[in-house]
Amino acid sequence: MTTLHSNGRKTVGVLALQGDFREHREMLERMGHEVREVRKPAQLEGLDALIIPGGESTTIARLILSNGFQQPLRDFCDSGRPVWGTCAGAILLARNVDRLDRPGIEMMDISVRRNAFGRQVDSFEAALDVKGIEGEPFHAVFIRAPQIEEVRAPAEAIATLPDGTVVAAREGNLLATSFHPELTGDTRLHELFLTIGRNGHE
Amino acid sequence: MTQTGTWAVKVGLAQMLKGGVIMDVVTPEHARIAEEAGACAVMALERVPSDIRKDGGVARMSDPEMIRGIIAAVTIPVMAKARIGHFVEAEVLQALGIDYIDESEVLTPADETHHIDKHAFTVPFVCGCRNLGEALRRIGEGAAMIRTKGEAGTGDIVEAVRHMRAVQDEIRRLQNMPDDEVYTAAKEMQAPLHLVQQVKREGRLPVVNFAAGGVATPADAALMMRLGADGVFVGSGIFKSENPPLVAKAIVEATTHYMDADVIARVSTGLGKAMPGIAVGSLHEKELLATRGW
């Protein structure tokens, strides 16, 4: 059984091919964890958990392929250690994505539509209830954000907008969010994320 | 309750572009080559800066039809340039669905005193700077992203280096300055006091800062990253080179692996001829674009 508070310092990797990896790093460091920016597959060795940050999904997908990351990232997901994709990262974790001209990591049983809310002028902030997070609603920042159009078991939706649009999902040790907790001061989702491992990685 | 056009979402898109390469494109076909190569965004414009420099005349916002064509061709963010102070061009670009507006010295300025009031827009703006004071004046006006100007259309990195070093040096100087001297420092750099104080406190600009103006090779891009850029704009450097798709991919890899000389050496191999280039030192003062903007 997982607990809601992390126990002890962990070594967390942030995929640093492109995007807002610095914001994740700074938040995890404030929480007392050790952070490693990952630019080569060998740097995945010895990590307790991995974040695939926000950024441009086509760019990160291209760099995943050109740097030989696809299989090592799939193996990392299979290992049971927590893996979290925020925005572009969520797109890359999904098995099905519209209008992505190259494959991502394709490990979560969700279908994602890119830029589903429109262009940058439609980017927005909203308060959100997230399953597993106590207290006040989570303040979520959506930037040219994707929607999770379909969630297939064992994946489950853990946050929706008032109109029912799914914006966060979990499948075992895998977490996907359309929004960017790393752009806020709220560490609750980062704390939750570090507790979702399985196969002895709890 | 949802809110659009907030400071967090304006600054946030620039944060998502970090570690990436924004490429100038003049056709939908160029835009697709850029996207395929891994560009994190494209800048839609009618002529790349080296052609603007060569052709002379008045350089204006691009034709809306061309901008629409580029928006339709790719899924990555599309930026476009408005003339300095030309808030109606900016309104048109916002209406077209552009994701970021560059209020740019590469186009012919429309106002020699006032920049656009960028707070008045939902769409975010990026602006150029040569030093910290200029960066903070633009942020005060509402720019949610900054780029150092360099000297566009030259393929000469010297001005980009000068401007990036100037910004970083002034930030370090502020960090070492006693609090009671910051008022005069703000006056001297003609920047809003609260932003100067914020930079002193945080040791960095309040928004993302890319490098621009003169990047022509993978090593140029990595150099700017090493000097503290969050990412790079490449204008003429890609589509004026001999092999644009290869150069574009190589600059994307070098921007990610900017600390890794082995990777930069590998991707720099066999690229063909870089853009021809003009040494900035050979230009007359009135030919410089970086001195536009105030």
Interface residues (C-beta under 8 A of the other chain):
Chain A: A16 L17 Q18 G19 D20 F21 R22 E23 R39 G54 G55 E56 T58 T59 R62 L63 S66 C87 A88 R99 L100 D101 R114 N115 R119 Q120 V121 D122 S123 F124 E125 A126 A127 V141 F142 I143 R144 L161 H180 L183
Chain B: M1 T2 Q3 T4 G5 T6 A8 V9 G12 L13 Q15 M16 L17 K18 G19 G20 E35 E36 A37 G38 A39 C40 A41 T75 I76 P77 Q94 G97 I98 D99 Y100 T122 V123 P124 K249 V252 E253 T255 T256 H257 D260
